[in-house]
Amino acid sequence: MATIAFIGLGNMGGPMAANLVKAGHSVAGFDLAAASCSAAKDDGVRIAQSARDAVAGAEIVLTMLPAGKHVVAVWSDIVPAMQAGALIVDCSTVDVESARRAHAIAAEAGLSSLDAPVSGGTVGARGATLTFMVGGAADAFAAGEPVLAQMGRRVVHCGDAGAGQAAKICNNMILGISMIGISEAFVLAEKLGLSHQALFDVASTSSGSCWALTTHCPVPGPVPTSAANNGYKPGFATDLMLKDLRLAQQAALSAGASTPLGAEAAALFGLFQAAGHGGDDYSGVINFLRGRS
Ligand code: NAD
């Protein structure tokens, strides 16, 4: 069993750290929010006085923070306090540039590092069923993979530094665009007098099928577990979808990629958020489209 430090014990990091305690590791943690610290303490995490204190003596350090600027700042602070030979892994969703900057901070100190963003949300974090998309050197992946596997169901090595973040934002750009496409089809079906169930039965077994339809169906009924059956409570909040779509646009701009549908998806979810729905499940965008049609 390993000595692990976990920085950022929020909605995702808290339950992920708890799963590492359950797996038998010795886990020290730190978060700026007292409430996150006390919840993690109840789950068996030893709360340190600071992030630097938490990482002292750790073989593996994990961070789960809001955005790229937090990751770069926290890594700049803690990397000098880490022991030689330790591995540092960021599981936050951040822009590719910040991810690469964080890798560089670790490399300058002679430490190995991974970017390992997740998909699966808070349910996956609690149930240890996350998917990890991992970027970094092969030896760093080999060292980190067994620990990541204790918090998730799939751990995919996507390539070198930043490749995990690249995979995450490409995947979520597909998801955001798909949800808008599906929602438009249901809105059109309503206008044409076609029932939700009939469209679902056809599309889910035909060329229109996709994960967003069969798992996050935006109308109540066909998929009983989708947020549409629960007043569009998340699920996957619009704020988080928008964050990922904007990261994809930022990456597209700096890489010179043409992503017109990704841009349109970011604009539509931006309007939906601005209308006061940032906390709603992203599939609620169907109501917004309905209002516009
Ligand atoms: P959260 O806001 O609940 O948790 C982030 C935590 O980081 C907070 O508790 C905050 O106090 C702490 N923090 C911020 N700055 C800090 C610092 N300098 N030192 C120590 N702690 C600090 O957010 P979350 O939902 O847990 O998401 C974390 C990351 O995971 C984000 O990048 C998010 O995009 C990503 N993500 C979230 C979900 C989801 O469903 N919530 C799904 C996939 C990916």
Boltz pocket constraint, residues with backbone or C-beta under 6 A from the ligand:
constraints:
  - pocket:
      binder: B
      contacts: [[A, 7], [A, 8], [A, 9], [A, 10], [A, 11], [A, 12], [A, 13], [A, 30], [A, 31], [A, 32], [A, 33], [A, 36], [A, 51], [A, 64], [A, 65], [A, 66], [A, 67], [A, 70], [A, 74], [A, 91], [A, 92], [A, 93], [A, 94], [A, 118], [A, 119], [A, 120], [A, 121], [A, 122], [A, 235], [A, 236], [A, 240], [A, 243]]
      max_distance: 6.0
